[in-house]
Amino acid sequence: MANDWATFGADLHLELRGPRLRAGLMDALREAVRSGRLEAGTRLPSSRSLAADLGMARNTVADAYAELVAEGWLTARQGSGTRVARRAAPRRTAPSSPQSRPAAPARPGAPAAPAHDLKAGTPDLASFPRADWLKAYRRALTAAPNEAFGYGDPRGRIELRTALAEYLARARGVHVRPGRIVICAGFVHGLMLVGEVLRGRGVRDVAVESYGLDVHAGLLTRAGLGTPVLPIDERGTRVEELTDPGAVLLTPAHQFPLGGALPPDRRAAVVDWARASGGLVLEDDYDGEFRYDRQPVGALQGLDPERVVYLGTASKSLAPGLRLGWMVVPEGLVGEVVAAKGAADWASSAPDQLAFAEFLSSGAYDRHVRAMRLRYRRRRDQLVEAVAAHSPATRVSGIAAGLHAVLALPPGTEQDVLRAAAWHGLAVLGLNRFRRPGVRADLDGLVVGYATPPDSGWQSALRTLCRVLP
């Protein structure tokens, strides 16, 4: 059995070199592991004990431990302390000669998986309505015509486009006919197709928000489009700063990740800009169904269906694994988008489309969304209450809608909090992870997704989150 310092009280001898305490401590620990003095599975002293032994600040030791966990030298799990990572034994092969070289030392093992996942972007996958989906699938397959199993219309199955047209008009205020809907395999697929069309039209730039997913801006860049960044203020994205790009990508109902809704005057302003310049607004309505403390904010597309491309998916309301998304396209753009999609030949399966159409038409989708809205609201309320009780100075924002909240942190503390979170086995993302290149780093915070943890681990995840807050 590996030594356990906490049990036997053995001393940990480390030789620290150099003027920088944390770097010296990390080098000494790496060397102790590399040389075999610290065996795999060995439990290290607590940060408090080692700090007292070495005559340094506890935070210095905690930071060194956290970085070595991230590098894979150590592992840290709640209740188990910090241990030397277990490493795979070197693979042994038959020697080619008696003088064969000894095997190289094994590399440190990967860090242990986080105990809790509070990263934003994923719904509660355990709540996928399996029984209702199976019923819809059976009914859809039973009623499906034979031609449904052929290549079909690049726009997608007419059954699904008809059901979506009714739902989007009723629930999101979208002005739509089935002929203007194009089914795609998620938001990324839809944005890829639109980017291809815009580039083919000679558009040079698509403006993006100061904070957002880098994968979206990266797709536009790979399509040959520039991505100038729009500034933000306390009211959200400053769309009045738009000049002459051919399009703008926005999350107007619930900005990701900051969480606010684009105010009415700016919604009107961006549509006026599109009309005056001939530009297009690409509307990402990624979690439009989940509104808690206010009336639902309707789709921007309703203000001008000929100047807005509306993109939505079932990824947050049902599950990303379904690969079901849709675009509502201006009349003059339908043919080009369909041509781009046909060339890509990348689409959701016809049986899945038929099942989703049945799921929508039967009312099962509305019932599921209402149930999940209540579930997520309870999670959000518990998050807000826990943070208020344990860290009353921490401001929580972006909570009127969606599946995540933003916890503001004191300036310059985001990286320290993220290291502490990793130390405690908590997976969470910092606000600056979503900051566009070139945008000034004047906001520190955590983007906390409250949908992902299972019920059995939710309260423990909350306690761990509160433990790492300043």
DOTIGU-208787 format. One line per 5 residues: number of its first residue (from 1); their letters; for each residue x, y, z of C-alpha. Coordinates in Angstrom, 1 decimal. Example, Ala and Ser with C-alpha at 12.3 -4.5 7.8 and 13.67 -1.06 7.14 Angstrom:
2
1	as	12.3,-4.5,7.8 ~ 13.7,-1.1,7.1;
***
This chain:
470
1	mandw	0.0,0.0,0.0 ~ 1.3,3.5,-0.8 ~ 2.3,5.7,2.1 ~ -0.4,7.9,3.5 ~ 1.1,11.0,5.1;
6	atfga	-2.1,12.1,6.8 ~ -2.3,8.8,8.6 ~ 1.3,8.2,9.5 ~ 2.5,11.8,10.0 ~ 5.6,11.2,7.9;
11	dlhle	7.7,14.2,6.8 ~ 7.8,15.2,3.2 ~ 11.3,16.2,2.3 ~ 11.5,18.7,-0.6 ~ 14.4,20.7,-1.8;
16	lrgpr	13.2,24.1,-3.1 ~ 15.4,26.0,-5.5 ~ 15.1,29.5,-6.9 ~ 13.5,32.7,-5.7 ~ 10.0,31.9,-6.8;
21	lragl	8.3,29.9,-4.1 ~ 5.4,28.4,-6.1 ~ 7.6,27.5,-9.1 ~ 10.2,26.0,-6.8 ~ 7.6,23.9,-5.0;
26	mdalr	6.2,22.6,-8.3 ~ 9.6,21.7,-9.6 ~ 10.4,19.9,-6.4 ~ 7.2,17.9,-6.4 ~ 7.6,17.0,-10.1;
31	eavrs	11.2,15.7,-9.4 ~ 10.0,13.7,-6.4 ~ 7.4,12.0,-8.6 ~ 9.6,11.5,-11.6 ~ 12.4,10.0,-9.5;
36	grlea	10.0,7.6,-7.7 ~ 10.5,9.1,-4.2 ~ 6.7,9.8,-4.3 ~ 5.0,6.6,-5.5 ~ 1.7,6.6,-7.4;
41	gtrlp	-1.2,6.8,-5.0 ~ 0.8,8.5,-2.2 ~ -1.3,11.0,-0.3 ~ 0.3,14.4,0.1 ~ 0.1,16.6,3.2;
46	ssrsl	-2.7,19.1,3.2 ~ -1.9,22.6,1.8 ~ -2.1,24.0,5.4 ~ 0.3,21.4,6.8 ~ 2.8,21.7,4.0;
51	aadlg	2.7,25.5,4.1 ~ 3.5,25.4,7.8 ~ 6.4,22.9,7.2 ~ 7.9,25.0,4.4 ~ 7.2,28.4,5.9;
56	marnt	5.1,29.8,3.0 ~ 1.6,31.0,2.5 ~ -1.1,28.3,2.2 ~ -2.4,29.8,-1.0 ~ 1.0,29.3,-2.6;
61	vaday	0.9,25.6,-1.8 ~ -2.8,25.3,-2.9 ~ -2.0,27.0,-6.2 ~ 1.0,24.7,-6.8 ~ -1.2,21.6,-6.1;
66	aelva	-3.9,22.9,-8.4 ~ -1.5,23.4,-11.3 ~ 0.0,20.0,-10.8 ~ -3.4,18.5,-10.8 ~ -4.2,20.2,-14.1;
71	egwlt	-0.8,19.0,-15.6 ~ -1.6,15.4,-14.5 ~ 1.1,14.9,-11.9 ~ -1.4,14.8,-9.0 ~ -5.1,14.0,-8.5;
76	arqgs	-7.5,15.7,-6.1 ~ -10.9,14.4,-5.1 ~ -13.2,15.6,-2.3 ~ -12.8,13.4,0.7 ~ -9.7,11.7,-0.6;
81	gtrva	-7.1,14.5,-0.5 ~ -4.3,15.1,-3.0 ~ -2.4,12.1,-4.2 ~ 0.3,11.3,-6.7 ~ -1.4,10.3,-10.0;
86	rraap	-1.4,6.7,-10.9 ~ 0.6,6.1,-14.1 ~ 0.3,3.3,-16.7 ~ 3.2,0.9,-16.6 ~ 5.5,1.1,-19.6;
91	rrtap	4.6,-1.3,-22.4 ~ 7.1,-4.2,-22.4 ~ 8.3,-5.6,-25.7 ~ 10.7,-8.5,-26.5 ~ 14.2,-7.2,-26.4;
96	sspqs	16.0,-7.2,-29.8 ~ 19.3,-7.8,-28.1 ~ 20.8,-8.4,-24.7 ~ 21.9,-4.8,-24.7 ~ 18.4,-3.4,-25.4;
101	rpaap	17.8,0.0,-23.8 ~ 15.6,0.1,-20.7 ~ 12.0,1.3,-21.1 ~ 11.5,5.1,-20.8 ~ 9.8,6.2,-17.6;
106	arpga	6.0,6.4,-17.9 ~ 4.4,9.8,-18.2 ~ 2.1,11.0,-15.4 ~ -1.5,9.8,-15.7 ~ -4.3,12.1,-16.8;
111	paapa	-6.1,14.2,-14.0 ~ -9.1,12.5,-12.5 ~ -12.4,13.4,-14.0 ~ -14.1,16.3,-12.2 ~ -16.6,15.2,-9.4;
116	hdlka	-19.0,18.0,-10.5 ~ -19.8,19.5,-13.9 ~ -21.2,23.1,-13.9 ~ -20.1,24.0,-17.4 ~ -22.7,25.8,-19.4;
121	gtpdl	-24.1,24.6,-22.7 ~ -25.7,21.2,-21.9 ~ -29.3,20.5,-20.7 ~ -30.3,17.8,-18.2 ~ -29.7,14.7,-20.4;
126	asfpr	-31.2,12.4,-17.8 ~ -34.5,14.1,-18.3 ~ -34.8,13.3,-22.0 ~ -38.4,12.0,-22.4 ~ -37.5,8.5,-23.6;
131	adwlk	-41.0,7.0,-23.3 ~ -42.8,9.9,-25.0 ~ -40.1,10.0,-27.7 ~ -40.5,6.3,-28.3 ~ -44.2,6.6,-28.7;
136	ayrra	-43.8,9.5,-31.2 ~ -41.2,7.4,-33.1 ~ -43.5,4.4,-33.4 ~ -46.4,6.5,-34.5 ~ -44.3,8.4,-37.1;
141	ltaap	-42.7,5.2,-38.5 ~ -46.1,3.5,-38.7 ~ -47.6,6.4,-40.7 ~ -44.5,7.2,-42.8 ~ -44.9,6.9,-46.6;
146	neafg	-42.3,4.8,-48.4 ~ -40.7,7.8,-50.0 ~ -39.8,9.1,-46.6 ~ -36.9,6.6,-46.6 ~ -35.4,8.1,-49.8;
151	ygdpr	-33.1,11.1,-50.3 ~ -36.0,13.6,-50.1 ~ -36.2,17.4,-50.1 ~ -33.0,19.2,-49.0 ~ -35.2,21.5,-47.0;
156	griel	-36.2,18.6,-44.8 ~ -39.4,16.6,-44.3 ~ -42.6,18.6,-45.0 ~ -44.2,17.1,-41.9 ~ -41.6,18.6,-39.7;
161	rtala	-41.5,22.0,-41.5 ~ -45.3,22.2,-41.2 ~ -45.2,21.4,-37.5 ~ -42.4,23.8,-36.8 ~ -44.1,26.6,-38.7;
166	eylar	-47.1,26.3,-36.3 ~ -45.0,26.0,-33.2 ~ -42.6,28.8,-34.0 ~ -45.4,31.2,-34.8 ~ -47.3,30.3,-31.6;
171	argvh	-44.4,30.1,-29.1 ~ -41.7,32.4,-30.5 ~ -43.5,34.9,-32.6 ~ -41.8,33.9,-35.8 ~ -43.4,34.8,-39.1;
176	vrpgr	-43.0,31.7,-41.2 ~ -44.3,29.4,-43.9 ~ -43.1,25.8,-44.2 ~ -41.4,26.6,-47.6 ~ -39.0,29.0,-45.8;
181	ivica	-37.8,26.5,-43.2 ~ -34.7,24.5,-43.8 ~ -33.9,21.6,-41.5 ~ -30.2,21.3,-40.5 ~ -28.1,19.2,-38.1;
186	gfvhg	-27.8,21.9,-35.4 ~ -26.8,25.5,-35.1 ~ -23.2,25.0,-36.3 ~ -24.4,23.3,-39.5 ~ -26.9,26.1,-40.1;
191	lmlvg	-24.3,28.8,-39.6 ~ -21.9,27.0,-41.8 ~ -24.5,27.0,-44.6 ~ -25.4,30.6,-44.2 ~ -21.7,31.6,-44.1;
196	evlrg	-21.1,29.8,-47.4 ~ -24.1,31.7,-48.9 ~ -22.9,35.1,-47.6 ~ -19.4,34.5,-48.9 ~ -20.9,33.5,-52.3;
201	rgvrd	-22.8,36.8,-52.4 ~ -19.7,38.8,-51.9 ~ -20.2,39.7,-48.2 ~ -16.9,40.4,-46.5 ~ -17.8,40.7,-42.8;
206	vaves	-20.2,39.3,-40.2 ~ -20.1,41.3,-37.0 ~ -20.1,39.3,-33.7 ~ -20.8,40.2,-30.1 ~ -17.9,40.9,-27.7;
211	ygldv	-18.6,37.7,-25.7 ~ -19.7,34.4,-27.4 ~ -18.6,31.0,-28.5 ~ -15.3,31.0,-30.4 ~ -16.5,28.1,-32.5;
216	hagll	-19.1,30.3,-34.2 ~ -16.7,33.0,-35.1 ~ -14.2,30.4,-36.2 ~ -16.7,28.9,-38.6 ~ -17.3,32.3,-40.2;
221	tragl	-13.6,32.9,-40.4 ~ -13.1,29.6,-42.2 ~ -15.8,30.6,-44.6 ~ -13.6,33.5,-45.6 ~ -15.5,36.2,-43.6;
226	gtpvl	-14.2,38.8,-41.3 ~ -15.6,39.0,-37.8 ~ -15.5,42.6,-36.5 ~ -16.5,42.8,-32.8 ~ -19.3,44.9,-31.5;
231	pider	-18.7,46.5,-28.1 ~ -21.0,46.0,-25.0 ~ -22.2,48.2,-22.2 ~ -24.5,47.7,-19.3 ~ -27.5,47.4,-21.7;
236	gtrve	-25.9,44.7,-23.9 ~ -24.5,44.7,-27.4 ~ -24.1,48.2,-28.9 ~ -25.7,47.5,-32.3 ~ -25.6,51.2,-33.1;
241	eltdp	-21.9,50.7,-33.7 ~ -22.7,48.7,-36.8 ~ -21.2,50.3,-39.9 ~ -21.0,48.4,-43.2 ~ -20.6,44.6,-42.6;
246	gavll	-23.0,42.6,-44.6 ~ -24.4,40.7,-41.6 ~ -24.4,40.5,-37.8 ~ -24.7,37.4,-35.5 ~ -26.7,38.1,-32.3;
251	tpahq	-28.2,36.2,-29.4 ~ -30.9,38.8,-28.8 ~ -33.4,36.9,-26.5 ~ -30.7,35.8,-24.0 ~ -27.1,36.9,-24.8;
256	fplgg	-24.6,34.1,-24.4 ~ -22.8,34.1,-22.0 ~ -23.7,37.5,-20.3 ~ -27.3,36.6,-20.1 ~ -29.2,39.8,-20.9;
261	alppd	-31.9,40.4,-23.5 ~ -31.3,43.0,-26.2 ~ -33.5,46.0,-25.2 ~ -36.4,47.0,-27.5 ~ -34.7,50.2,-28.9;
266	rraav	-31.6,48.2,-29.9 ~ -33.8,45.4,-31.4 ~ -35.5,48.1,-33.6 ~ -32.1,49.7,-34.3 ~ -30.5,46.5,-35.7;
271	vdwar	-33.5,45.9,-37.9 ~ -33.4,49.5,-39.2 ~ -29.7,49.0,-39.9 ~ -30.4,45.9,-41.9 ~ -33.1,47.6,-43.9;
276	asggl	-31.0,50.6,-44.7 ~ -27.8,48.8,-45.5 ~ -29.3,45.7,-47.2 ~ -27.6,43.6,-44.5 ~ -28.8,40.5,-42.7;
281	vledd	-29.3,39.7,-39.0 ~ -28.4,36.1,-38.0 ~ -30.5,35.4,-34.9 ~ -29.3,32.6,-32.6 ~ -32.4,31.6,-30.5;
286	ydgef	-30.5,28.9,-28.7 ~ -32.6,28.6,-25.5 ~ -35.7,30.6,-26.4 ~ -38.1,28.4,-24.6 ~ -36.7,28.9,-21.1;
291	rydrq	-38.0,32.1,-19.5 ~ -38.6,32.4,-15.8 ~ -39.1,35.9,-14.4 ~ -40.5,37.8,-17.3 ~ -42.8,37.4,-20.3;
296	pvgal	-41.1,35.5,-23.2 ~ -39.0,37.7,-25.4 ~ -40.3,37.1,-29.0 ~ -38.0,36.4,-31.8 ~ -36.3,39.3,-33.5;
301	qgldp	-37.3,37.8,-36.8 ~ -40.8,38.9,-36.2 ~ -39.8,42.6,-36.8 ~ -38.7,41.9,-40.4 ~ -38.7,38.3,-41.8;
306	ervvy	-36.9,39.5,-44.9 ~ -33.9,40.8,-43.1 ~ -33.4,38.2,-40.3 ~ -32.3,34.6,-40.6 ~ -33.7,32.8,-37.6;
311	lgtas	-31.8,29.7,-36.3 ~ -33.1,27.4,-33.6 ~ -32.4,23.8,-32.4 ~ -33.7,21.0,-30.1 ~ -30.3,20.8,-28.5;
316	kslap	-31.2,22.7,-25.3 ~ -34.9,21.8,-25.1 ~ -34.4,18.0,-25.8 ~ -30.9,16.9,-26.4 ~ -27.9,17.8,-28.6;
321	glrlg	-27.5,14.2,-29.7 ~ -30.6,14.4,-31.8 ~ -28.8,16.7,-34.2 ~ -32.0,18.6,-35.1 ~ -32.0,22.3,-36.0;
326	wmvvp	-33.8,24.6,-38.3 ~ -33.4,27.9,-40.1 ~ -36.2,30.3,-41.1 ~ -34.8,32.0,-44.2 ~ -35.8,35.2,-46.0;
331	eglvg	-37.6,34.4,-49.3 ~ -34.8,35.6,-51.5 ~ -32.3,33.4,-49.7 ~ -34.1,30.0,-49.7 ~ -32.7,28.8,-53.0;
336	evvaa	-29.1,29.5,-52.2 ~ -29.3,27.9,-48.7 ~ -31.0,24.8,-50.1 ~ -28.3,24.6,-52.8 ~ -25.5,24.9,-50.2;
341	kgaad	-27.2,22.2,-48.1 ~ -27.6,19.9,-51.0 ~ -24.0,20.2,-51.9 ~ -22.9,19.4,-48.3 ~ -25.4,16.4,-48.2;
346	wassa	-25.4,16.6,-44.4 ~ -28.8,16.4,-42.8 ~ -30.8,14.9,-39.9 ~ -32.3,11.5,-40.7 ~ -35.8,11.4,-42.1;
351	pdqla	-37.2,9.1,-39.3 ~ -35.9,11.5,-36.6 ~ -37.5,14.4,-38.4 ~ -40.8,12.5,-38.6 ~ -40.6,11.6,-34.9;
356	faefl	-40.0,15.2,-33.9 ~ -42.9,16.3,-36.1 ~ -45.1,13.9,-34.3 ~ -43.7,15.0,-30.9 ~ -44.5,18.6,-31.7;
361	ssgay	-48.0,17.9,-33.2 ~ -49.1,15.7,-30.3 ~ -48.4,18.4,-27.6 ~ -45.6,16.2,-26.0 ~ -43.0,18.9,-26.8;
366	drhvr	-45.0,21.6,-25.1 ~ -45.5,19.4,-22.0 ~ -41.8,18.5,-21.9 ~ -40.7,22.2,-22.2 ~ -43.1,23.3,-19.4;
371	amrlr	-41.8,20.5,-17.1 ~ -38.2,21.4,-17.8 ~ -38.9,25.1,-17.3 ~ -40.1,24.4,-13.8 ~ -37.1,22.1,-13.1;
376	yrrrr	-34.5,24.5,-14.3 ~ -36.2,27.4,-12.5 ~ -35.9,25.5,-9.2 ~ -32.3,24.8,-9.9 ~ -31.7,28.5,-10.7;
381	dqlve	-33.4,29.6,-7.4 ~ -31.3,27.1,-5.4 ~ -28.2,28.4,-7.0 ~ -29.1,32.1,-6.2 ~ -30.0,31.2,-2.6;
386	avaah	-26.8,29.3,-2.0 ~ -24.6,32.0,-3.4 ~ -26.4,34.7,-1.4 ~ -26.0,32.7,1.8 ~ -22.3,31.8,1.4;
391	spatr	-20.9,34.7,-0.6 ~ -23.3,37.6,-0.3 ~ -20.9,40.0,-2.1 ~ -21.1,37.9,-5.3 ~ -23.5,39.3,-7.8;
396	vsgia	-25.5,36.8,-9.8 ~ -26.8,37.9,-13.2 ~ -28.3,36.6,-16.4 ~ -30.9,34.6,-14.5 ~ -34.2,35.6,-16.0;
401	aglha	-33.8,33.0,-18.7 ~ -31.7,30.1,-20.0 ~ -29.7,27.3,-18.4 ~ -26.8,29.3,-16.9 ~ -26.0,32.2,-14.6;
406	vlalp	-23.0,34.6,-14.4 ~ -21.3,35.1,-11.0 ~ -19.3,38.3,-11.0 ~ -15.9,38.1,-9.4 ~ -13.5,40.8,-8.0;
411	pgteq	-11.2,42.1,-10.7 ~ -8.2,39.9,-11.3 ~ -9.5,36.8,-9.3 ~ -11.0,34.7,-12.1 ~ -8.0,32.5,-12.6;
416	dvlra	-7.5,31.9,-8.9 ~ -11.1,30.8,-8.5 ~ -10.8,28.5,-11.5 ~ -7.7,26.9,-10.0 ~ -9.5,26.5,-6.7;
421	aawhg	-12.5,24.9,-8.6 ~ -10.2,22.4,-10.3 ~ -8.6,21.7,-6.9 ~ -12.0,20.8,-5.5 ~ -13.0,18.7,-8.5;
426	lavlg	-15.4,21.2,-10.0 ~ -15.6,21.8,-13.7 ~ -16.7,25.3,-14.5 ~ -15.8,27.9,-17.1 ~ -14.6,31.5,-16.6;
431	lnrfr	-16.3,34.5,-18.3 ~ -13.0,35.3,-20.1 ~ -13.1,32.0,-21.8 ~ -15.8,33.5,-24.0 ~ -14.2,36.9,-24.6;
436	rpgvr	-13.4,37.7,-28.2 ~ -9.7,38.4,-29.1 ~ -8.9,42.1,-28.8 ~ -11.8,42.8,-26.3 ~ -10.5,44.4,-23.1;
441	adldg	-10.4,42.0,-20.2 ~ -12.4,44.2,-17.7 ~ -15.0,41.5,-16.6 ~ -14.1,38.6,-14.3 ~ -16.7,35.9,-13.5;
446	lvvgy	-17.9,32.4,-13.6 ~ -20.4,31.1,-16.2 ~ -22.3,28.5,-14.2 ~ -24.5,25.9,-16.0 ~ -27.1,24.6,-13.6;
451	atppd	-28.8,22.1,-15.9 ~ -26.2,19.4,-16.2 ~ -25.6,17.8,-12.7 ~ -27.8,14.8,-11.7 ~ -30.2,15.3,-8.9;
456	sgwqs	-28.1,13.1,-6.6 ~ -25.1,15.4,-7.1 ~ -26.7,18.8,-7.4 ~ -26.5,19.9,-3.7 ~ -22.9,18.7,-3.4;
461	alrtl	-22.0,20.7,-6.6 ~ -23.6,23.8,-5.1 ~ -21.6,23.4,-1.8 ~ -18.4,22.9,-3.8 ~ -19.1,26.0,-5.9;
466	crvlp	-19.7,28.1,-2.8 ~ -16.5,26.8,-1.2 ~ -14.4,28.2,-4.0 ~ -16.1,31.7,-4.2 ~ -14.2,34.6,-2.7;
***
